[in-house]
Amino acid sequence: MNRSTKRLLIIAPLAILVGYIVGTGGTTILRQQVPDLFDQYPASVEWEAEGVPAGIESIFVSLDVDAIAEPIPKDRAGSGGALTSVGTELLLMTHEGRFFDISGDTAEELALAPPPNGWDAMLAFEKANPDYAFGHFFFRYNDVDHRDGKLFVSYTEWVSGEDCYRTSLASAPLASLQGAQLAAQDWTVFSTSPCLPPKTGGRAIDGHMAGGRFRIGNDGRVYLGSGDYAVDGTYAPVAISQDPEQYGKVLKIDPATGAAETVSQGHSNMQGITFDGDGRLWAVEHGRRGGDELNLVRDGQDYGWPQVSLGTRYNRLPLPDTLAYGRHPVFEPPVFSWLPSVAVSALTHIDGFHPAWDGDLLAGTLAGQMLIRMRIRDGRVLFAERIDIGQRVRYVHQHNDAIVLWTDQRYVLKLRVGAFDASQQFAEAKIAELELSDKQKTAARLALGQCAECHSFGVIGTDGAPALGEVFERDIAAGQFDYSEALLGVSGGWTRDRLLAFLENPETVAPGTGMPDPAIADPEVRAALVDVLQALKEQPE
C-alpha cells in the first residue's frame, strides 16, 4: 500500500477564485459555487498524489488506513459516484457509470453497462445549440445501492427528442459481482417529472445540484433525495422546490410499479441520505455561503428552501425573496447547520464498527476534506466530531468492519479500528522505573501529560504536532508532519544533548519555533523525559 502523506496543490487563476458574475434583472449574482470549486473548474486543478496516511486519529478511536494503491481510472473529467455492498463484496460506481469490484486491494472493472443517460444526445443538442453552456463535468451518475438481488442506480438523464433533463432511478438484477454482466436494456427505469428544459443563463444543467442520493427502506420503497438543479430563484428565475414538481423533494418510490409520492419538500441539494437504527430518515444538504444542513426527514414537512436558509448567496446578499435574513422561521428547521459551509456530502449510519461510534451518523465533506461524526440524542446533535482526511470525501459507506471512503482524488480509502496504542502507558510506566524522588516522578508525569495535549507517544502524529514515538536520534523535522520553517531550518538529528537543550528552551535549538517553553525547571526531570523518548524508540515491536 502507498502510505505516504497525500498533499494537495491547487492551481487556480484569479477568475476561478472570484467566480464569474452574471447580471439578472439588475441583480448581480455571484455564480461561483465555492464548495464545489474543483468540480466546476477541473482543468485548473492539479493534484499531487503522494499516497495516503497510515493512520488517522479520532477522539475515541485510532483508525488504520488502507487504500487501493492507484487512483481509479476515468475517461472524462468529473467527480461523483458512490459505493455499496453486494453481499460480502464491495462495489464502486464512478461519475461516468463505470463499475469496479474493490473488495480486495485492487480495483477490477466489471462488465456492467449502466442505464443509458442520454450523454451522446446531450452533446448533439449542445453542438446544434451553441447558445447553451453545458457543464459536462456535472452530468453524472449519482448513487448506487443493492438490495434483495437487485442493483439500483440514480443519475441525471438527458431525454433525446424532448430536449430536457431529469433525475432517473433504475434497477437491474444482480446477485453477485463474480462474473457479473449487465446490458443497457436490462434496467427498469423511474424518472422524475416534469422533464426540465435546459437553462439559457449560466449552465444549462446544474447537475451537481441534482442530489440523487437514495436509500431503500425496510418497506422496500426507495427514498430518493431529488435536488432542485439550482432552479431556485437565484440561478434560475423561478424556484421549484416549493412547487408540485418532483424536485427539491424527498420522494418515496415503489420500484415494482414506479409509483412515487412526496415525503417532504423545501430541499436544495441533498448529498447524503440514510436511515438510523430506529428507522428515522436523515438527510444532509448543501446551502450556499453557510447553511449546510442536517435534517430529520418527517412525512409532510416543508424545510423551507429557498424561502429560508441559514446562509447567504456567495456575494453575501440574502437569498431572493427570503422571509428572514439569517433566520429559519415558519418552516421545519434543521437539526444542525454548518456555518461556514463544509460542502457536506454522503451520509451513513454506523453499526457494529466500534462501541464508541455505533449508532452515530457519519458524513463526508468536500470543501472541509473531513469526516463529521454526529451523536444524536433527544432529537439534537450532542456533538459533531471533525476528523481530518485531507481529501474531498465524496462518499462514505460502512462495509463489514471498515468505513470506506471514495474521494474526489479518485482514491478508495478503507478505515478500520486500529490497535490500541499503549505508548503513553509505556512512557508512564518507564517513569516509575527511573531513580527519581517521588516529587520528581510526579513532575515527570505532569510533564508527560502536558506533552500529550498536543503530541502522541506512538508513531502516528496528531493534527497539531508530530509523534514522539521514534523522535530519539531521528533527523530533525523528519517524518510525516508539516513542520515549521524554524525546525526545517535546523540540520542534524535529535541527539540526547539536543533534546535536553530543546526541553530547557526550544528557542535555543530552533529560533522562531512554535513549540512553547515546557517550563521544566529540574534538569533531572528533563533527563527523565529524554530517557522516556529513548525507551519509546527502543521498545520491542
N, C-alpha and C positions, 0 to 999 in steps of 0.2 A: 504494500500500500504506500501511496505517496503521502507522507505525514508532515512535510514542512509547512511553514506558515504561508497561508494564502494572502496576498496583498492585492489591493485594487488600485489601478491607476485610471483616473478618469481624465480624458482629454476632451474638453467641451469648449467650443467657440463661444464668444460673448453672446451671440444671438441665441444660442441654446439656453444659456443661463438666465437670460432675461425673458425668454419666450417670445412669442410674436403676438402682436396686438391687433385686434380686429374691431372696427367700429360697427356697432349695431344699433340703429335707431338713436344715434347721438351718444350712446353709452360706450365707453371704451372697455373692452373685455380682454383681460389677460388670458390668452388661450393655453398657456403652458401649464400642464398638469405636473406640478413639481414632484410629487412622489413617484411618478412614472417617467422621470427624466430619461432613464435608459431605454424604456420602452419606445419613446417617441423618436429618439434620435440614435438608432443603433449604429449608424455609420460613423458617429462622432465619439464612440466609446471604445476604449481598448482595455482588455483585461490582461493583467499579468498573472498567470496562474502558476503558483509555486507550490501547490498542494493544499492540504488541509491540516488543522491542528490535530495532535494525537489525542487530546482530551479537552473537555470543557467543564468548567466549574459552575455549579449552581449552589444555592444556599444549602440544600439538604442532600444533594446527590452529585457525585462526580461522574461525568459521562465520558466513556471511551468512544472514539470516533473512528469508524472505518468508512472508506469511500470507494466507489467504482473508480479505478485508477485514472481513467481518461474521461474528459467531458463527453457527454452523449452527442453523437453527430447530428447535424442538421443540414437541410438543403437550402433553406431560405431564412432570412433574418426574422427574428421574432422571439417572444418569450411566452410562457404559459404552460399548460399541461397539468397532469395530475397523476396520482398514484392510487393503486388499490390492491387488495389481496385477492388472489384466486386460490382458495384453499390455503395450502402451505407455500404457494408461490407468490411472487411479488411482481406486479405489472406497472410499467411506466408508460404513459401516453404523452407525447410531446405536443407542442402547439400545432404542428403540421399534421397530427393524426397518425404519426408513426408509433408503433408499439414495440416495447423491449421487455424481455424477461430479465429482471435484475435480482433474481433470487439469490445468486451467488456473488462472486467477486468481480464478475464481468457482466457486460450488457450484451444480450443476444437479441438481435432484431427478429421479430416474428412475422409470419406471413398473414397478417391480419389487415385487410383493407378497411379503412374507416368508412363510415357512412358518407356519401358524396355531399360536399358543402358548396358546390357551385363556384369553385375557385376560378376555373377557366372561363366560365360565363361572365363572372365579375370583371375579369381582366379584359374580355372582349368588349363589355359595356364601357369600361373606362377608356379604352382606345377609341371607341366611337363617340365618346362624350368627354372631350378633354377639359371641359369647364369644371368637372368634378375632381376633387383631390382625395383619392382613396388612401387610407392608411393601411397598406398591406401588412405592416408589422403587427397590427391588432386583429387581423382576421384569423381566428384561431379556433381550435378545439379546446373546450374549457374544463371539462371534468369527466371522470370515469369512475364507475363503481361496479361491483359484481355481487349478484345475489341469486341463489337458487338456480345455478347453472346458466345464468344469463349475464351478458356484459352490457352495461348501459353507458352511453356517451352523450354529452351535451356539447353544442357547438353553434357558432354563428353560420347561418346558411344564406347564400345568395340564390334567389329564385329566378331562374332563367325564364325569359318570356314576360314575366311580370315586372322585372327590373326593380326588385325590392329585397329587403333582408329581414331576417327574423331569427329567433332562437329555436333550435330544434333539439329534441331528445330522441335518441334511437336506441334500440335494444336488439341483440342478436344472441343466439345460443352459443355458449362457450363453457365447456365442462372443465377443461384443463389447458395449461399453456403448452404441454408436451405435444408436439406435432400439430398444434392448433392452426387452423386456416379459416379465414372469413373472406367472402367476396362482397363487393359493394351492394349486391342485390339481396344479401342475407339480412339486412337491417330493416326493422319496423320503426316508423318514424312518427313522433308527435311534434307539432310546431305551434309556436305562439301566434296569436293574431291580434291586430292585423299585421300584414307584411308592411314594413316601414319603407318609405321611399328614401333614397339617398339624399343627404343634406347638401345644399348648394353653398353654404357658408362654412368655412373651416373644413374639417374632414367629412367626407361623405358618409363614412361609417365609423363611429367611435366604438370599435369592437372591444377595447379594453374596459369599457363601461357596461359590458353585457352581463356581468355577474356570471351566471351559468353554473354555479356550484349547486349540487343537489345531494340529497341523502334519501335512502329508501327506508321507510318506516316499518315498524313491526306489523302494520296493517297491509303491507305490500304496496302501498302508494309511494310515488316518487315526489318528494318535496323539493321543488326547484326554486332557487333564488333568481328570478328573472329581472335583470337590471334594466335601467331605462335608456341605455345607449346615449347618455348625456342629452337626451331630448327633455330638457329640464328648465327651460326658460332662460338659461344663461348661454348654453352652447347651441340652442335652437330657440325659436321664438315662443314655442309653447312647451308646457310641461305635461307629461303623460302619466306620471306615477299616481296622480290623484284622479285620473280618468278611468273609464271601464277597460281600456286596453290592457292586455296581459303583460305589461311592462312596469317595472318598479313595484313588483308584487312577489309574494311567496305563493306559488301555485302548488296545489295537490293534484297529481295526475294518476289516473288509473292506467297502468301500462297495458292492460288487456284490451281496453276499449278506446284509450286516448282521451276519455272524458276528463276535463280539468275544472277545478273550482279555485277561487281565490281564498287563500287563508288570511293574508294581511296585505296592506298596501302602504304607500308612502315611503318606499325604499329607494335607494340610489343604485349602488353598485356593490352587491353582496359578493364578497370574495371568499367567504367561508360559511359553511352551514353544517350543523351537527346535532345529534340527539345526545342528551346526557344520560346518566344511569337511571334517572327517574322518568325518562321518556319525554322530557321537555325539549323543545326545539330552540336552538340558539343560532344566531347569525351575526357575522361581523361585516361591516360595510364601510366603504370609503366616504368621507366627507369631502371637503375641498381643503382650504387652508385652515386646518383644525376641524374637529367634528367627526373623525372616525368613530364608529360606534360598535358596541356590543349590545345586541338586542335579544331579549327573550320574546320569541315569536308566539303571540297569542292569537287565537282564531278571532277574526272580525276586527282586529285592531288596526289603527292607522298611525304610522310612525312619523308622518308629517312632512317628509321630503316632497318638494323643496320649499314648502312654506315656512318650515322651521329648521334650524340647524345650529349646532354649537360651533360652527366655523364661519368663515367668510369666503368670498371669491379670492383668487390669488392676487388681485390688485388691491386687496384689503377692504374693498367695499362690501356692504351687505349683499346677500342674495337678492335678486329682483323680487319685489313684492313680498318680502319676508314679513311675518307677523310680529316678530320681535328680534331685535339685534342682540345676539349673544345669549338668547334665552330659548327655552323649549316649552312654550305654553300649549295648552289645549290638547295636543296630541300625546300619544303614548311616548314617554321619554325613554332614552336608552338606559340600560342598567349601568353602563360605563361608557365614557367617551375620552378619546385621546386628544390632547392639545399640547403641543402641535401634533399634526398627523404623523403617524408612523407608517402609513400605507399598509394597513393590516391585511393579511392575505388569508390563507387557508385556516380552517379551524377543525380541531378534533377533540374527542373526549378520551381521557386516559383511564385505562382499566387494566390491572394486572401487570403494571410496569415496575412500580416501587411504592411501598406503603406511604411515603411522603408525597407522592404525586397522584396516586389513584383517586379518581373521582373529579379531578381538576379538568378545566378546559385549557387547551394549548393552541395558541395561534402563532402563525408566522408573520413576518413583516418584510416589506420591500425596502422602503426608504430607511427603516430602522435597522435592517440587517440583523435581526434578532428573533428569538422566540419570546413569547409572553405567556407565562403560566398563571392562570387565574383560578383562585379558590372562590367558589360561590357558597355563600351562607346566608340563609334567610332572604333570598332573592337579591342579594347585593354582592359586589366583588369585595371579598375580605382583603385580598392583596393581588397585585399583578406583578409577578417577578419577571424582570427583564434578563434574558440570558443571551449574551452576545455570541453571534455566529460568525459575523464578518462576511457574510454573503447574503444576497437578496433571496429570502426564503419564499419561494412561490407556493410550495405545498408541504403539508405536514400530515403524516399518516402513521398510525401505530400498526406494526406488523409483528405479531407474536411478542417477543421480548425486546423489540427495537422500535425506537422512534425514527422514522425515515423521512428525510428532507429532500426535496427537489428544489434546486436553486436556479436563479436566472443565469448563473455562470455555467449552467448545464452539468452540475455535479449532483450525484446521488450520495447523500451522507447518511450513514446508519449509526445512530446513537444508542448505546447500551449502558446500563448501570455499571460503573467502574468498580474495581476492587477497592475496599476501604483503605484509605491512606492513613497508616498509623505513624507517619513520620513525626508528627508533633508529640505523640505519646512517647515515641522512641527518644525524642530530644529531652522531654521532661524526665524520663527515666534515667537518661545519661547524667543529668544534673545531680540526681540522687546519689550517683556513684562517685562523684568528684569529692576531693578532700577540701571541703569548704565548711565554714561555720553555718549554723542554721540561718543566721541573718543573711549571709551571702547567698545561700541556696534560695531563700525567699526572694532576694533581689534578682537573682538569675531567672527564676520562674516568671517574675513580673516582667523582666526584660523580654523573655520569650513571648509572653502574651502581647506585649507592645509590637513585637515583630509580626505576630500573627494577624494583627489588624490589617496589614497590607500584603504580607508575603505568605506563601505556603512553604511547608518544610519538605515537600515532595519534589517531583521533577516537573510538575505542571504549574505554571505561573498563574497569577490572578489577573484581572483586568488592569490593576494599578501597579503591580510590582512583579519582578521576576521571582522564580522559585529559588529556594536556598538549598535544596537537597544535594546539589552537585557543585555548589559555588566554590568550595575549597580547592585551591590550586588550579582553578579553571581560568582561562583568559578573561580579562575584564570585558564586560559588555558582550559576552558570548551567549549563545542560546537563543531561544525563541521569545524575544521581547523587543518592544520598540523603545530602545534606550535613549536617554537624553544625550544631547550633544556633549555635555560635560563628561559623561562616562565614556562616550565613544572616542573622546579625545585622549583618553588615558591608555597608554600601552602597557604591556606586561600582564601578569596574572595576579590572582588573589592569593598571594603568599600569606603565611601566618602573620608576619610583621605588618603587611599592608592591611589585612583585615583588622588587626588591633588598632592601627592608626585610624582606619575608617570609623570604627566604633567610638573612638575617642573624639574625633572631629572630622566628619565627612569632607568638609571644605579643604582640608589639608591634602587629601588624596585627589579629589575631583572638584576643583573650584567651580561654583555655579550649579552643583548638583541639586536636584530636588529632594534628596534624602535629608530629612530633618535630623538635627542633633539628637541622638538617643539618650543623652544625658545620663550616661552610666559612669559615675564618678570613681567607683572602686576598680582599679586595674585587674584585680583577681576575678571580679565578675566578668569583665570584658574578656579575660583569658578563658574563663569557663565557657562563654558563648562560642569562642573560636574552637574550643575543644569539641563542643556540640556539632559545629559545622563540619569539622574533620570527621567525627564519628558518623554523621549522616552520609558523607561521601564514601566512607569505607565500610558501612554496614553491609552485610551479605544480602544478596537478592532474596 
